[in-house]
């Protein structure tokens, strides 16, 4: 059997109906689970779902039996979760996991959770309670794990059957729990990687996972320091070849215990930004993985620095790992001191810095020197704040990436294909999600809110928020993307609009429109010339000449398109077309197309502008706003603030004119450029 059989068993739990279910020979057994931290148990949602409505009302309705005793717990987080407690589900979609709080299990031993996506194929063992032989008891099995799809693992080998669902899957090489058993049949099974916990962070109350992982790492460091032969760290050490390079389990348990004492990261983007800096330094190459990861803790960032590929072929396997992890830990310490002065305990920072400094002698010389420079302000207590001259725009530019939302032309059924991408440094594009089959326009917001929220988490870095660039067909230019609220799937639309994650997008971050059509071709000279002229000053020019004075009603004499083209082509340097009405149909659409043909990269309009008589005021106010912005960079910097003011009743007299304002911000040198347009797949014949 697995070397971890004796180590896992004290952490295993039998999930039962409270009361009579505690009896091992009764008929009230639901499934398996395992402790991942003192008082915190992980299992499958379908396992606890056998308890019915009381479970989903978060009552103390889950019976738990383990080597240390019996207790009841309540489900704190689960996905999927019935929409109403009384719902009787017949299918449990992935991830099918539940986090259960068991207050009386303070001394329960815990498994070691992997801090990284599973390396597959992998030799594994799995463990749980089962009736395989007729009697209920702990069963263990050996097998292999391999990819099944993007969210699950296929288990094959000598596996137990019914009842083991909810139990842990252990990687026998790394000595870590990499997955939760979802289902097991006669010849194969299905498991969900523990990285699926990332999906629980985004549920209401999901921040409790920061507490759970902190207690997980504290538990294992405490157990290692107490001694004994049955703790996970010592068992992992036995598997390791003596003298092998890399981060040893004893170093790792100390480092993660120290990282656990720091305030957690705000999201995956903050972690990945540090990880990518370390990879670039250690590998001496601007290396970025083609697969986007979603670490939610500092420990997971360290986990992504194992097994670094030596691009230049000069290092042995794992030889770069220790350099990378120690440099990462130093950067986490410095970054925390810089961004979390009010919440980071000074002693916790000092302990981490001291530990990394002492271990840095194990790193290569140049890396050890860089570690020393990074930690000097933390150790010396000197100021690590950025220069006071840093502007808001400079702070925003430190987001890890911006988010590009591409929507293609519709097919004959009116379905718009879409893609969401990450845009790094305004140059490099990394795919995140998409569907070339598309959806009707009425479903764009509901379809895109999940992928868009996920991409923004990857792009945000601490207080520096990613911008949203919407690359749209012209008939969608009035789509109110800045007003979209990214409410989680399955949630009611009555989430508080002043709760930051669910605010309208344009209230917290920059949201701009870009033109789908011209970005699919090489930039024309006029477009480049007008973009170069947008470094300021800026001035308003009417998109439709008659609208600035007479509005755009049916009786207004319209400027011809050739006249508009000539006027917009000859506009003064820094001119920005402005319009008080819609642009995705009718005269507004024709005028916007003319401005784009003339090469204009910037424009302002009011997407909800109809049945009004204030066009002259709108154009005047927009002109003053542009003059104050001063340049294209200033316009991008100020648009989010303008939208906040426009939605504030007390400021309506000064900023109400901008309610529903949309911004074209479309540089010719920003990806994608000169690429094939996104389009629906061909119809099957």
HELIX and SHEET records of a PDB file:
HELIX    1   1 UNK A    5  UNK A    9  1                                   5    
HELIX    2   2 UNK A   20  UNK A   22  5                                   3    
HELIX    3   3 UNK A   45  UNK A   48  1                                   4    
HELIX    4   4 UNK A   49  UNK A   51  5                                   3    
HELIX    5   5 UNK A   53  UNK A   56  1                                   4    
HELIX    6   6 UNK A  194  UNK A  197  5                                   4    
HELIX    7   7 UNK A  198  UNK A  201  1                                   4    
HELIX    8   8 UNK A  208  UNK A  226  1                                  19    
HELIX    9   9 UNK A  232  UNK A  239  1                                   8    
HELIX   10  10 UNK A  249  UNK A  259  1                                  11    
HELIX   11  11 UNK A  268  UNK A  283  1                                  16    
HELIX   12  12 UNK A  298  UNK A  303  1                                   6    
HELIX   13  13 UNK A  321  UNK A  339  1                                  19    
HELIX   14  14 UNK A  346  UNK A  359  1                                  14    
HELIX   15  15 UNK A  360  UNK A  362  5                                   3    
HELIX   16  16 UNK A  365  UNK A  380  1                                  16    
HELIX   17  17 UNK A  392  UNK A  396  1                                   5    
HELIX   18  18 UNK A  441  UNK A  443  5                                   3    
HELIX   19  19 UNK A  444  UNK A  459  1                                  16    
HELIX   20  20 UNK A  474  UNK A  476  5                                   3    
HELIX   21  21 UNK A  481  UNK A  483  5                                   3    
HELIX   22  22 UNK A  500  UNK A  502  5                                   3    
HELIX   23  23 UNK A  505  UNK A  508  1                                   4    
HELIX   24  24 UNK A  518  UNK A  520  5                                   3    
HELIX   25  25 UNK A  525  UNK A  532  1                                   8    
HELIX   26  26 UNK A  533  UNK A  535  5                                   3    
HELIX   27  27 UNK A  547  UNK A  550  1                                   4    
HELIX   28  28 UNK A  561  UNK A  569  1                                   9    
HELIX   29  29 UNK A  586  UNK A  597  1                                  12    
HELIX   30  30 UNK A  615  UNK A  629  1                                  15    
HELIX   31  31 UNK A  632  UNK A  646  1                                  15    
HELIX   32  32 UNK A  649  UNK A  651  5                                   3    
HELIX   33  33 UNK A  652  UNK A  655  1                                   4    
HELIX   34  34 UNK A  656  UNK A  658  5                                   3    
SHEET    1   A 7 UNK A  12  UNK A  16  0                                        
SHEET    2   A 7 UNK A  29  UNK A  37 -1                                        
SHEET    3   A 7 UNK A  40  UNK A  43 -1                                        
SHEET    4   A 7 UNK A  97  UNK A 101 -1                                        
SHEET    5   A 7 UNK A  69  UNK A  79 -1                                        
SHEET    6   A 7 UNK A  62  UNK A  66 -1                                        
SHEET    7   A 7 UNK A  12  UNK A  16 -1                                        
SHEET    1   B 7 UNK A 122  UNK A 130  0                                        
SHEET    2   B 7 UNK A 137  UNK A 147 -1                                        
SHEET    3   B 7 UNK A 153  UNK A 158 -1                                        
SHEET    4   B 7 UNK A 188  UNK A 193 -1                                        
SHEET    5   B 7 UNK A 176  UNK A 184 -1                                        
SHEET    6   B 7 UNK A 168  UNK A 171 -1                                        
SHEET    7   B 7 UNK A 122  UNK A 130 -1                                        
SHEET    1   C 5 UNK A 428  UNK A 440  0                                        
SHEET    2   C 5 UNK A 415  UNK A 424 -1                                        
SHEET    3   C 5 UNK A 402  UNK A 410 -1                                        
SHEET    4   C 5 UNK A 468  UNK A 472  1                                        
SHEET    5   C 5 UNK A 511  UNK A 515  1                                        
SHEET    1   D 4 UNK A 539  UNK A 542  0                                        
SHEET    2   D 4 UNK A 575  UNK A 579  1                                        
SHEET    3   D 4 UNK A 602  UNK A 606  1                                        
SHEET    4   D 4 UNK A 661  UNK A 665 -1                                        
END                                                                             
